[in-house]
Structures are given as structure tokens and as C-alpha cells.
Amino acid sequence: MEPELEPLQRLGGALRAVLARVREGEPPARRACPAFQPPRFWAALARSFQATSREATKLSLAFSGPLPPRAQDREKLCDGVRDAVLAAAAAYHGLPKDRGTTLRKMVRDATAEVVEGTIQLTDVILSSALQSLSREQLVSTGGVWEACEQVSSLPRDNQAAVLSVVATYLEVVKDALKEMEQAQVEGGDPYGDIMEDEELGSRGNRDTYWSEADRKLLSPCMGLMKASKACLKKVLGAVKAHGKADTPEHVAQLDDLADIANEISPCVDELALSMYPPMNQLAVRLNAAKLASVLKKMLEIARASHACPPSEEGWVLFLTGAVDHNMNKIKDFTQGEL
């Protein structure tokens, strides 16, 4: 390797070491920290992200022509990027766990994206150094900018973090429900929009259509999917109206809701996939039972949390009954499969 590129190579190694520590989530050993002050934390995180963006831009511009910067400047540029990234990692590690695992994960992921972006930029410069500015280098520089800009949109406490992730899960479930509803429109072929006669031959294969027995089973399965959407929507509203991140207990309860909400979308997807023909009714029953179990667990966690005062218990009981009703119908329709 050319001597001009050695500082970049060392920088890449240092950044990968930082990324490993960020992904581990644990800070390096150090003395006890002073009491956590949110304004100071967010200001430090923002400064470090902005500094990383600035230093990465300087590095990219310096290596955008056929002539490398002077040896002294190369070292200074690489040190600037490394120090900014180290400051970002240190800022992230300054966020205590008792502020919420959901919040901490979002800050960790944002920090990791910043480090990953600078690693990618360093690698691109190394692979195309001493050449004219490449499109790949421009794209990588822009990627660092985008990663660093995330700091302004990060939630500032665990309530906001949980609202953000539950809203994301709700949208995924809505999409799955909409897709399954569209597949059943007018009793049509669920594969009609992706399979063409002229490409795949005759559409006379009945395995691509639902039988009458399948269609009876579809109704309570759709009811279970709709209950999933309703559960997430109601939990989202409850956390927004009543959720607090003012005590470790409240923070932990919100994290529990986020964790169980995270399990719903994969269960909905598994149920939806098993509902397509040719339908294996036993597989549908098993996937439905798994989803029903997760939904009831979520409702139990919600009811026991501070986000669900007595005024919210009505919908918890209603949705618990809806889950049981649809699951019982699924069991009745599939009894012969056992």
C-alpha cells in the first residue's frame, strides 16, 4: 500500500474497533459518572454527530483529486474523523440503561449507522484514492451526512421511543392485513396479480384457489389479524395518553410493551403466509394459536402497566374476548385436522 494511504488504513481499523464497542452496547470500564442530565447528553450527542459529518466531509474533499494531501494534513484529517467518531460513541455510552432499553437501542442504532457510514467512506477512499472524485465517494459522503442528521429526529425519552416503534409495528400489520384483504376481493385468485397465463400456462390448478372449507377458516383468521391491528392501535393510544418515563418502573413497563409489540408483526406474517392456498389447515391453526398467545400476553402486560388506568380497561377486556372468540372458531373449523 502507498504510504499516502496508511493513515486511512489505520483510521479504518480504529473505526471498526469503535463499531464493535457500540454494537456490544457496553461502555469501556471507567469511573462512576455524575448524575445523568438529559440536556447535556443530547447536546453532546448532537455535537459529536455534527463533528463527524464535518470531519468526514473534509476527509472526502481532501482525497477527491489526483494528488493526496500532505503527510501532515493526512494525519490531521484522519485524527479529526477518529476523534469525532469516538466522541459520538462516548456520548452514546453516556445514556444510562435505566432511561429505557427501547430508547437506548434507537440511540445505539443511530450511532452505529454513523460509524458504519464513516467506515464505508474510508473504504471507498482507500479503493479509489489518488483518482478523481468518484460517484461512489459522493454517495458515501452523503450517507454519512444522512446518518449524522438522524440525531435531530431521535426520541428524547422512552415514552417517545416506544411510541415510535409501536407505530412502526402497527404500519407493518396494517400492510399485511390490507394485502390479505385484497387477495380475497370478489373471491378471486390470490395469485392473480403475480402469475400470468401466457407465462405459466393453464390456471386450472385448483391449488391456487381457496376451497369452501378454506374460506370458512379465513374469516376468523382475518378477525385475529384485525384484532392485532386493534391491539397495537389501542396500546399506541394508551402510551401516548398515559405513558410516562419518569421512574425506572414506568420506563421498564414501557419497554415490556415495546418488546411484546415487536413479536406481533412476525406472528401476523406467519399466519398470513399460511393462509394462502393450498392451505394447510393445521399449520394455520398453529400459527393462529401462536398469534393469539402473543396478543393475550400483550393485553395482560398493557392492563398491568401504568399506561392502562381503569378508564382503559374496557378495550382490553373487549379485545381479549375478540381474540378468544376468533381462536375458538379456528379450533372448531380445524378440529378434524388433529
Secondary structure, 3 states (H helix, E strand, C coil): CCHHHHHHHHHHHHHHHHHHHHHHCCCCCCCCCCCCCHHHHHHHHHHHHHHHHHHHHHHHHHCCCCCCCCHHHHHHHHHHHHHHHHHHHHHHHCCCHHHCHHHHHHHHHHHHHHHHHHHHHHHHHHHHCCCCCCHHHHHHHHHHHHHHHHHHHCCCCHHHHHHHHHHHHHHHHHHHHHHHHHHCHHHCCCCCCCCCHHHHCCCCCHHHCCCHHHHHHHHHHHHHHHHHHHHHHHHHHHHHHHCCCCCHHHHHHHHHHHHHHHHHHHHHHHHHHHHCCCCCHHHHHHHHHHHHHHHHHHHHHHHHCCCCCHHHHHHHHHHHHHHHHHHHHHHHHCHHHC
